[in-house]
Structures are given as C-alpha cells and as structure tokens.
Amino acid sequence: MASPVNPPRGMRDFLPHEKARREHVLSVIRSVFSAHGFDEIETPVMEDSARLHAGLGGDNEKLAFGVLKRGLTTEDIQAAKDALDLADLGLRFDLTVPLARFYATHRAELPTVFRAIQIAPVWRAERPQKGRYRQFVQCDIDIIGEAGPLAEIELLTATAATMTALGLADWTIRVNDRRLLIGMLDTFGFDAADHDSVLVTIDKLDKVGPDGVVAELRAKGVGAAAVDALDAFFRRPQTLEYLSFGERAIAKALPPGADPAVIAELAAIGHAVNAGLGVGAPDGLGSVVEFDPFLVRGMGYYTGTIFEIAHPSSSSSLGGGGRYDGMIGRFLGSDVPAAGFSIGFERIVDLVELPEDTGIGGVALLYDTDVAATTLMQLKSELIASGRRVRLERAPRNIKPLLEQLVASGFTEMATVPSGAVTVAELKLRKLGAE
C-alpha cells in the first residue's frame, strides 16, 4: 500500500472551491483597504537573517525559518557556535519587519505619511495544530509618518469597514494602550524588571480567568503585595457606565492615577471611529470599539495604542495591531512614528460565506470522442470572446460526479456538443445545479 503524499507539516493545499473562497475574501479586503487610501506594496519572502533576529519581532524571531548559506563546508558547520551562524537569510515571520526595512530603503520615494497594504504569506516554525500553521497569509495595513491619533482612527475605521464588507457581525475592536498597562503595573507595585513576565501572565486572562492569573503570578513570585493589589482590583465592585466608550468609562476600568491624557486620546479615537463608520450615537452607545484594560498584545515593540478584533466564534482574536514608533528608527537611526493593523486572514476566511453570484460563472462544454478538436476550439474561443469562462470536459458514462465538480468550481451552465459542425447559437445551454 502506497504511503500518503501530503504537504509539509503545517502547510496546506487548497482545492479550487477553497481557493475561490480565499480569493473572494482577499479581493474584498484589498478593495476596502484601497478605498480608504492605502497603497499595496510587495517585499521579498526572505530578509537578511541578522535583520530578522535584531530584536524587532519578539518571540516570533525564535520561530523564523533560516536559509543556509551557499557553499557551506564541513569545517563551517563544525565551527558554527549556533544554527544562525550557518544562515545568511531567513523566511519572513511577519510583514512588519519587512515593512520597516522597505520604508528605510525607499523613504525618499514615499509620501511624508505613507499608507501601506501588504497581503502575503509568512512562515513560522510553529508546532502545527488546529488553526495554527507554518505558512499562512497576513493582511496588513500600516501608516508611517503620522504621530497623532489620526493614524489609529484610520486603521480602525478601515479594518471595521472591511469586517462589515465581508458580511461578518457581532465583532468588536478591543482597545488599550501600553502606557496605561505599564502605569497600572506600577500602581499595583510590580517591579519594572518583572513587567514583561507579568504581562505574559495577564495576557492569559481570557483563557484562565482572574483566579488563574493570580495563581500563576504567585507561583512566579513576582511580588506578593503587587499580586494582592491586582487580585483586589479584579474583585472590586463594578457598575455599568452610560457612556460605553467615554473618558469616564475608561478611567473607571483602571486603577486611580491613570494618565488622563492617554485616556482622553483613547476616548477620542473611539468616538472618531464610530463617526467614520456612521454607527453608534453621540452618547457613545452602540460603539464598535471596546476598552479592555487587560489587553496586552504579545509583541514587545508596541509603544502606545494596541487593538484586537474579538468575535464570539473564536477564543483567539481575528486580528490586531498597535503603534510601534521605535521600530523603523532601528534601521534609520531616527525614530519615525508608525502604527499598523493585521487582519487574521486564516481565521476570518472560514467565517465568510461565499456569495451565490461570485462573478466567476462559466460554461462547461461536454463532448464525445468523435467531436473534432477544431470544432471544440472554435466554440471555446467564441464563448471566451463573449466574456464567458469555458471548460472542455469529455462526457463520462456517469455524468453526476462531473456535474457536482463543475458546480463546486463555480460553473453555472453546460452544453453537450454534438458531432459535426455546430455554432454557439446552436448549443443548448442548461443551468447547472438544476439537473
């Protein structure tokens, strides 16, 4: 018995109907992003290994696939101190690091405020499991050069409009700010040296709950008094605010002493996003933006606002992003303000219903072996010239499986080609799916 022939672990093939769904979702995303003033760019699938491991990618750097140097010898391998000594290139693990390099390379050719679209595959050496792959598509928009909250407003508005255009409902965009997070840890009394470790645990709040977070922090021994203060904050009495995303509601979700300027900025962002989408009301009710004081986002390069898309169908986010003002300066030597949002394409694509009329359509011409190839090609050429999609199929004895495959591939009509001379006008077209 032959062994199964499968793609590499963590990577996938896509059948025609799966590819059609993916392309439909991608076309909607591209269309909305473009309508919001973003321009699409393309970067190489590989970057210099040193750049990918320069501390810009957080934990994802550990998952980067390296590309071995050409012409390695046994002596080179024996002399290497670690695996990275043998690699000079690596597959990109996200699109943000390549964008930072791209901007540093082409800054003189780009507008002062640059709005970029990147839609492309990335690779990570993940442990494959449901919903986690080694090759997957990211859909990013970024704004470089805008220091004010207008960047976040445009990013959130474009992303929210995309979710609506895809026909998705019941989603919200959770928003926080790294400055508020750090201020909260300081208020509770956590040492600065423990911040990263504490945030890693707080990031698990959705999965393990407040009690789980407190238990893990106690096990880490990061400061008993600080953990007690966090535990008390979790258990404090809470009441709903009339304004769902106003300054008062945000301040009430935080411990005393939170930076009022940052709170005001977040409230203004939420109000502007709602206004841009034509949803909600001046009083803040019906907001698509939701403040989450414990939203962390794992990437350490975020410097300000952070955001994620939450959806009841998934315990994980459907996308996320934030402000990362310090990254591009690593390439240029001077900081450039930047913020971005990445849609989780692989999670979203399974939630989107493919419209009945995808615009693909097409005609299948079923023929017997005695039909001349010249006749088939003349018919096919004439139908293509009229704007139709055409496929030639030899008529099988059992036609039902073939018709099912044609419907799955998006064909909407069929005709049987008789032997002898025949014109397009003489073909008897029948609707597929009604057989």
N, C-alpha and C positions, 0 to 999 in steps of 0.2 A: 504493500500500500504506500502510495507516494506521500511524503510529508507535506503539510500545508505550506503554501507560499504566501507569507504575509508581509506587510510593510514593516520597516524597522519599528521596534517598540516605542510607543508614544507618538507615532506618526500614522497618518490615515490616508486611504484612498477615498475618493468621492465619486459615487455613481452619478450619471447625468442628472437625475432629478434632485440629488443633493447639491450638485454644483449649481443647478438653476436657482435653488433657494438661496445659496450663498451669494451668487451674483446679484440676485434681486436685492438682498439686504445691502450689499456693498454699493449698488447703484443709488439706493435711497440715501445712504449715509453720505456718499460723495455729493449728491445733488444738494442736500440741505447744507452741508458744510460750505460748499461753493456759494450758495445763495447768501450765506452770512459773511461773505467777503474773504474766505480763506483760499489760498493757492496751494495746489498739490506739488510736492517735490518728491524726489526719489534719491535714496542713498544706497551705497553698496551693501550687500548682505554681510560683508566682512569689514572689520576695522582693525587697526593695529592692536595687537594683544596688550601692549602697555597702556593704551588708551582705555580699553575695556576693563582693565584692572587698576584704574587710577583712583579708586575710592568714590566714584561718582554713582555707581549702580547699586550700592548697598549689598544686601545678601544675594542679589541676583548675579553678582560677579562670580560667586562661588559656583554658579550653575552654567557658566559660559563654556561653550564648546571651543576648544583650541584647535588650531590648524598647524600641523607640524611644519617646521622649516624644510625647505627643499634641500636635498643632498645631505641629510644627516648621516653621520658615520657612527660606528660602534663606540668610538672614542668620545664623540659628542654626547651620546646617551649616558656613558659611564661618568662623564664629567659633570652632568647636569645635577644641580642641587635639588631641583623640584621640576615638576612637569612643565611649568611655564617657561623654563629655560629652553625648552625644545620647540616652543611655539612663537611665531612672529605675528600671526594673525589669529582672529577668532570670529566665530559667527556672532552677530549682534544678538543680545539677550533682551533688548527693548529698543524703542525708537527714539528715546530721549537723548541718550548719549550720542548717537549718530547725528541728531539734530544740532546738538551743541557744537559738535565738530564741523558740521555743514555751515552753521552760521559763522563760526570763526574763520572758515575758509572763504566764504562769499560775502562777508559783511559789506564790503564796498559796493557790491552789485545789488543789494537788497534795500527796500524802503526802511525808513527810520523805525517804524513799527511794522514788524513782519508777522503776518498771519499764515501759518503753515498747516497743510494737511499732509499726513503720512499714513498710508494704508498699505501694509506689507507684512509678510511673515517674519517671525522672530523664532529663535531657538534657545531652549534651556534644557539642561541635563536633569530634568525633573525625574522623580520616581513616578512612572505612569500610573494613573488611577482615574476613576470616573471624573470627567470634567477637567482633568489636568493632563496636558500633552507636552511633548518635547518640541513640536512645531505647531505654531498657532499664529493667527492673524491678529494684529493690533490695528486699531483705527484711532489715530491721534490728531488732535488739533492743538496748536501751541501759538501763543502770542509772545513775541520777543520785542523788547524795547518799550513796553508800556508799564510804568511803575505804579500807576494808580489802580484803583479797584475796577476801572472800566474793563481791564483785561479779564478779570474773573466774571464780570457781568456778561461779557460777550461769549466767553467759553460756556458758561452755564446755560445761557439762552440758546446757543446753537445746539448744545447737547440735548436740552429739553425738547427743542423743536424736532430734533432727529428722532427721539423716542416716540413722540406723537406721530410723526410721519410714518414710522414703522408699524403703527397700529397698536402699540403697547399701552397698557393702562395700569393704574394703581401704583406707579413708581413714584419715588420721591428722591430728591437730591439732598443728602445729609451734608452739612457744612460745619466746619470747625476751623480753628486757627492754631498753628503750632505755638504761637506766642501765648495764647490762652492756656494751652496744655501745660507748657513749661511753668507758667505762672501758678497754675493750680498745684503742680507738684511742689513748687517752692512753698506755697501756702500751707500745704499739708506737712511740710518739713522733711521731704526726701532730699538727700544729699545730691548735689549736681552729678557726682560720679555715678550715681545709681539711676539717673533719669532714663537712660536707654533701656536698661533691664526692666525698670518699672513699666515703661511704655509697651514693651513686648508683652508683658502680662496683661496690661489693661486692654491691649488690642484683642484679647481673647474674651472680652466681656460678653459679646453676643453668643458665644458658644458655651461658656462655663458659668455665666451669671456672676453677680456681685460676690456671693459666697466663695465661688471658685477662684475669683481674682484675689480676694483677701487671703484665702488659704495658701495660694501659690506664693504670694508676696511674703507671707510669714515664713514659709519654707525657705525662701531665698535669704531671709534675714536682712532685709534692706532698711530696717529702721522700725522698731515696734511702735513708737509713738506716731510716726507718719502713717503707718498702716492703720492704726486705730482711728486716726483722723479721717482717712479715706473711708473706712468702714462706717463711721458715724455719718459721713456725708451721703453714702449710699442709702442709709436707713432714715434720713431726715424726712419729715412730713412734707408732702408736696401738694400744691393745688394748681389747677389749670389757669393759664393766663388768657385774657380775652384776645390779646394780640398773639397770633400763633408764631410770628417771627419778628417781633419788635425788640427794641433795646431792652425793655423791661423783662420780657420773656427770656432773652439770652442771659441777662445778668442774674435772673432768678435761678437759672440752671447751673450757675457757677458759684464757687465759694466767695465770700466777701473779699473785696480788694482787686477783682479782675480789672484789667485795663479798660477804662471806659471808651478810649479812642478806638481800640480794636473792636469792641462791642458795637459801637456806632457804625463802623465800617461794614461789619457783617450784616447788620440790620439794613443798611443802605443797599448792599448787594442784593439781598433777598427781595427788597421792595422793587428794585430796578428790574430784576429778572421777571418777577410776576407781571410788572407793567409791560415789559417787552413781549411777553407771551400772551398778554391780554387775558390773564387768569387772575383769580383772587379778587380782593376788594381793597380799597384804601386802608381798611382797618386790619389788613393782614390775614383775614380768613381765606381759606382755600389756597394757601401757598403751596407751590411745588417744592419749596426749599424748607428744610427742616434743620434746626440746630441740634447738634449732638456733641455735648461737652467731652465725650469719651472717644470720639472718632480720632484714630491715631494715624492711619496710613503708614505702612511699614518703611517707606523709603526715607532714609535719613537726610536726603538733600532738600527736603521741603523746608522753606523758611517762613511761610506765612499761612495763608488760607489753604485748607485742604478740603476735598469733597469726594463723595462716593454716591453712586446710584444704588438705591435699595429697592428691592422688588419682593413681594410676598412669595414668589415662586422659588426663590433661591436664598439659602442661608449666607451665600457669598455675594459680594457686590457685583453689579453688572457694568462697572466702570468706575474710574476715579482719577484724581489728579490733584493739582495744587500749584502753589507758587514755589519756584526754585531759583531765586535770584543769584545764588552763588555759583551755579554750575558752569555757565559759559565763561565766567571770569577765569576759570581754571585753564582755559585754552587761550584767552586773550590777554590775561594779566590785569584786566579791569572788569569789575562786575557789570553785568547787563541784566536788567530786570526781565524775568521770564515766568510764564505760567502755562500750564497745559492740562488737557483732559483727554483721557483714553477710554474709549468705549470697549467693553469686554465682548468683542465680536462673537467668540465661540460660545459664550453663554447666551447671548441675545438671539443668535441665528435660530436656535431651536424653539424660541418663543414666538417667532414671527410666522404668521400664516401667509403662504404664497397666494397672491390674488388669482382668481379664476382666469382672468384675462391678463396674462403676463406680457402680451405683446410678442410672444415667440411664435405660437401657432405653427402652421405649415401643412403641407400636403404630402402624403405618402403614396407613391405610385407602385402598385403591386403588379408584377409581371410574371409571365411564364417563360420557360427557356426558349420558346420559339419566337419571342419578340426580339426584333433586331436591335442591337445596341444603338444604331443610328437613330431609330425611332425614339428610344428612351432618352437619348441625349438632346434630341430636338425638343421633346416635350419638357424636359427638365429645364433647358435653357430658356424656353419661352415663359415658363412659370416663374423662374427666378427673375427674369427681366420685368415681370409684372409686380415684383416686390414680395414674392412668396418664398417661403423656406420649403425645400423639396428634398425628399429622400426616396431613393430607389430600393425596393425590397422584393426579393424573389418570393412569390406566393408559395407558402408551405401547405402541406395537406391539412394540418390543424392550424387554422388561422387565429384562434382565440388568444394564445400566448403572445403572438406578434402584435395584435391589436392592443393588448394591455401594455406592452413595452412602448408602443408608439404614443399612447396616451400619457404614460409616465414621462416620456421625453418631450411632451408639450405639443405633439401634433394634433391638429383638430379636424383634419379632413383626410379622406383616402379616395383613391380611384383605382379600378382594375384596368390595366392596359391590355386591350385585345391585340391579337396578332394582326399583322398587316398595317397599312398606312392609317394613321389616326392623327387628328389635330387636338389641340387643347379644348377647343369648343365642343368636340365630340366626347370628351371624357365625362363620365357620370360621377360627379363628386358626391360623397356621402359624409355626413358628420361622424366623427369618431366619438366613442363613448355612448353612442345610442344603438350599438349593434345588438 
